[in-house]
Amino acid sequence: MYVDAKTLGNQLEEDLSVSLLYMYKGQIYPLYGRGIGPLLNLYEAYGAMDGIVIADKVVGRAAAYIMAALHVKEVYAHLICEPARAYLKAKGIPLRYKSLTANIMNREGTGLCPFEQCLEGIEDEQEALAAIRQKAADLFGTRKIKKH
């Protein structure tokens, strides 16, 4: 069964405890947690998941890099920043979103999200993934999700 990203996005709105939903090989899976952690852990656990469809609450440039590395088929975002939108578009990834903003801010609203900051000046995808991993290790240590 195929479910598009917008339908997943509608389901995501119904359950506020879920960070993101993804569909892979006909099954829908929820991920829980804050920020980019659940998405990064998904990538670290599985690597490329050709055909994955993702609905996420907030998509910044760091999330867009991870989604492209996952080989995402389609994305829905409640909120996306312009650099993430432009990157996904350039990669040819179909995207729908509810709201567009210039940048993703930190939780306090005092500056850029730390993951957006760590990507300043980086355009290379592998460099970006390495910078995201390093920032996550600095902020969170290592956390893993269970494979299904």
Order of alpha helices (4+ residues) and beta strands (2+ residues): alpha-beta-beta-alpha-beta-alpha-beta-alpha-beta-alpha-alpha
